[in-house]
Amino acid sequence: MTRPSPLSLAAAALAVLALPAVLLGGPITIGPGPALGTDRAGVTWYQDFQDWLPTDCRALDEAGTVDTKYLYNDGYDDSRDIVAFYHREENGNLYFRVDLYDLALGAENGYLDLYVAIDAASGGQGYLPDFLDCTTDRPWELCVNVYRSGGTYGSDYRVYDASWSNVTDAYLGSYFNSELDAVEFGITRQALLNAGWNGTSSLTFQVFTAKDGAASSCPGHSNRADSIEDHVRGCSDGVLNGCTAASAPAGVVHYASI
């Protein structure tokens, strides 16, 4: 199948701009959401990510052949290739969305782990979870690990605080959609307050992917497959550098389709 250029794929993360305004926005629903209608073939269409707004997009990332993601050549490299990151705080919760270059059906079952490490206060944990063999220049107070759909702690997800304690009452669930190449999930705001956030200081995020339990050949020993903030993923020095602020605008891109 012929694919558009990597830059157009990044632009496609903002394709919600082209949707009718009546369908955009509203409270975030983790999952397909309400049915919006049925087409002439009898297919029912759901809200599916249309509750997100362009202003929720915090960062875009290079994708495809110009991206420096780690290649395992297992048929799922594009499923671990981040295109965009979204965030919104509402109704006592924090919601996240990650768009991927080409999320294969079932990639989360053994081939894709998704992480958001949240720096919310001074101090924090300097190591990344799950034996990723990497540290961070932005020690985190809470790290959300999304392994697959479901609500079973340990196999479907984990949430750690800075002392590596399991936070079992924070997670709101996840939703993977391979047709739209996107994942959404969330945590409670209270979990961050419990972890040391004062509720007003600016949050920063480090967003990255990995393959379940897989090592890499990086000289820096980092086992991360892709990240938005650090294009070499700690591969050279074993450190994840940089962050995305909760108030960051993604900027403007131009997208055309024929």
ZIUR-V754412 format. One record per residue. N is the residue number from 1. PSI is psi in whole degrees, -180 to 180 (NA if undefined). D_FIRST is the distance of its C-alpha to the first C-alpha in whole Angstrom. Layout:
N:PSI:D_FIRST + N:PSI:D_FIRST
This chain:
1:134:0 + 2:130:4 + 3:151:6 + 4:169:10 + 5:157:13 + 6:-38:14 + 7:-37:17 + 8:-28:16 + 9:-40:14 + 10:-40:18 + 11:-33:19 + 12:-21:17 + 13:-21:20 + 14:21:22 + 15:-15:21 + 16:-18:24 + 17:-27:26 + 18:-7:24 + 19:151:25 + 20:139:29 + 21:-30:31 + 22:-22:33 + 23:-10:30 + 24:148:30 + 25:-165:32 + 26:169:35 + 27:145:36 + 28:132:33 + 29:122:32 + 30:107:30 + 31:-176:28 + 32:-23:27 + 33:-169:30 + 34:154:32 + 35:137:30 + 36:-16:30 + 37:177:30 + 38:135:28 + 39:-178:26 + 40:-20:27 + 41:0:25 + 42:10:27 + 43:128:25 + 44:131:26 + 45:136:25 + 46:173:26 + 47:-44:27 + 48:83:25 + 49:-1:25 + 50:-3:26 + 51:-8:30 + 52:147:29 + 53:155:30 + 54:-32:28 + 55:-10:32 + 56:-14:31 + 57:122:28 + 58:-29:30 + 59:148:27 + 60:153:24 + 61:148:22 + 62:153:20 + 63:165:17 + 64:-143:14 + 65:-21:15 + 66:-7:18 + 67:153:19 + 68:34:22 + 69:156:21 + 70:133:22 + 71:120:20 + 72:-13:21 + 73:44:18 + 74:8:18 + 75:-1:14 + 76:14:16 + 77:-41:16 + 78:-22:14 + 79:-19:16 + 80:3:19 + 81:107:18 + 82:136:20 + 83:-41:19 + 84:156:22 + 85:132:26 + 86:154:28 + 87:141:31 + 88:140:34 + 89:124:38 + 90:150:39 + 91:40:42 + 92:15:43 + 93:161:39 + 94:127:36 + 95:146:33 + 96:150:30 + 97:136:26 + 98:124:23 + 99:139:20 + 100:156:17 + 101:-46:14 + 102:87:12 + 103:110:15 + 104:149:14 + 105:123:16 + 106:10:20 + 107:-29:19 + 108:-12:22 + 109:68:24 + 110:-10:25 + 111:-9:22 + 112:122:22 + 113:140:26 + 114:136:26 + 115:143:29 + 116:113:31 + 117:128:35 + 118:120:37 + 119:114:40 + 120:-6:43 + 121:176:46 + 122:159:48 + 123:-147:48 + 124:179:45 + 125:128:43 + 126:-7:42 + 127:149:40 + 128:155:36 + 129:177:36 + 130:33:35 + 131:41:36 + 132:-3:33 + 133:46:36 + 134:143:35 + 135:-178:38 + 136:149:38 + 137:2:39 + 138:78:39 + 139:140:41 + 140:154:40 + 141:-26:42 + 142:136:40 + 143:126:36 + 144:121:34 + 145:116:32 + 146:116:29 + 147:-40:28 + 148:173:27 + 149:150:28 + 150:168:31 + 151:19:35 + 152:118:36 + 153:134:38 + 154:-49:37 + 155:-34:34 + 156:-31:32 + 157:165:33 + 158:150:36 + 159:121:38 + 160:148:40 + 161:-178:43 + 162:-18:44 + 163:10:46 + 164:20:44 + 165:143:45 + 166:129:43 + 167:102:43 + 168:-4:42 + 169:22:43 + 170:-28:40 + 171:138:37 + 172:1:36 + 173:174:33 + 174:163:29 + 175:120:26 + 176:132:22 + 177:106:20 + 178:-22:16 + 179:-34:15 + 180:-1:16 + 181:46:16 + 182:156:20 + 183:137:23 + 184:150:26 + 185:176:30 + 186:167:33 + 187:165:37 + 188:149:40 + 189:-35:42 + 190:-32:45 + 191:-38:43 + 192:-38:43 + 193:-42:47 + 194:-28:48 + 195:-4:46 + 196:-2:48 + 197:141:46 + 198:-2:49 + 199:-10:47 + 200:-29:47 + 201:154:46 + 202:132:42 + 203:150:40 + 204:152:37 + 205:144:34 + 206:122:32 + 207:127:29 + 208:164:27 + 209:164:25 + 210:165:25 + 211:138:24 + 212:114:27 + 213:14:30 + 214:140:28 + 215:169:30 + 216:174:29 + 217:18:30 + 218:138:31 + 219:-27:34 + 220:-2:35 + 221:9:34 + 222:133:32 + 223:22:29 + 224:142:27 + 225:-41:24 + 226:155:23 + 227:156:26 + 228:-43:26 + 229:-35:29 + 230:106:30 + 231:-19:27 + 232:1:28 + 233:23:28 + 234:9:32 + 235:-33:31 + 236:-33:33 + 237:-1:36 + 238:20:36 + 239:132:36 + 240:116:34 + 241:146:35 + 242:172:35 + 243:170:34 + 244:124:33 + 245:151:36 + 246:-20:36 + 247:7:37 + 248:133:34 + 249:146:32 + 250:-15:29 + 251:-173:29 + 252:133:28 + 253:160:24 + 254:135:23 + 255:132:20 + 256:144:19 + 257:136:16 + 258:NA:16
